[in-house]
């Protein structure tokens, strides 16, 4: 296969190793040392220990990329101990051990369908990565757009450096929308199939990140695989109008564009610095041919639904939250005190954002609410508060659709403090949780060998 020089950098010169340099290092095990601390069994530990010892002995030039060990914040940890021992019960001890051990955290590799990633896929498979989801047939772009996209791939200069910032997208011709396939509502016997090409590893094996290069698209995005679940729950179809209400840093917007080709995707972020990061992410992953379908806006998410009422088919609210992973390693002092105060104010903001999203979605449309915290007050309680004030919103059960089929990869906890009072169990019996309560949302909690999460998601449908 003929390689494009711009696409592969300097590696085109070496006929013996037809991979980019950063992939060639992994393929030859020069940076492939496995260093998990939390493993499933003693046998697993022996395998990894033997692998590392062999590589260190046989490869004196091995590149060690481990970062300086991070220190947890004692005040935040004490706060978590008090809150989560009550909300998660016996499950908190194992969750705590994972959160305190960053080297055990696993990462997913989401391939970019707008680039040629054959080499990346080969390296992933050679290192023992496997796909998270069964693959649907490859997505295709509509006629004229496909031609422009092909030209972008040939020149490797796809860019979204200029995003439309006005509201012209609100006048899109509805007659041009592609037919929307009926979403499956029946329970599934296996993981849901998806065009998302996400690769995961049983061990916390690190894959190198790719630097941002103006005019060149990245081949993959590194992420916590649990963050893909809200995108799966959104069920985006070709030709729909989609709103990502709190879009920065852009990972979920990128994932949405891997699932389908919407008529329009609005990525909203009011904070200037975060918006700059969002724009760079979109530039790095989406071709110039999609610039007319993707816009970055800077509205206050709390009032977005008033200015663009009932415009969108699907809305994602990946709300600002007290991110358990990052907060646990916060700096000490006034910053910690400020964050603990902020933790108490966040639910009010989250309720406002979710109400705004319900105003922005059309009747019959879907809103998915998500956070990366285990805090019940920011998750189930927010959904309950909005349902009380918004009778047009109806919760939908994600347990049968997502939790059960993906239980071999993620640990889900459907319970919260309002469901099973006066119990220490984080896994209530199925009969003790009503179908309505379960429909309020599902929570992914990190566990040894399943260190994904935290991630909460809930899906609401606006009644017609």
HUDA-V607723 format. One line per field, one symbol per residue. phi: phi as a letter, one per 40 degrees, with the letter a starting at -180 (. if undefined). A space follows every 10 residues. Layout:
phi=???
This chain:
phi=.ccccccbgc ccccccbcbd dcccccdcfc bcccbcbbbc accccccccc ccccccccbc cdccbcccdc bccccccccc dccccccbgc ccdccdcccc bdccccbcbc ccccbcbdcc cccdcccgcb ccbdcccdcb cdeccccccd cccccfbcab cbbcbcbccc bcccccccdc ccccbccbcb dccaccbbbb bcccccbccb ccbdgbccca bcacdccccd ccccfcbdgc cbbbcbccch cccccdccca bccabbbbac cccccccdcc ccccbbcccc ccbbbbbbcc dcbdcccbcf cbcbbbbccd acdcccccbc ccgccccccc ccdcccdccc cccccccccc ccdgcbbbba abbcccccbc cccccccccb cccbcbcbcc cbcccbccbb bbbccacccb cfbcccbccd ccbccccccc ibbcbcbdgb ccgcabaabb bccc
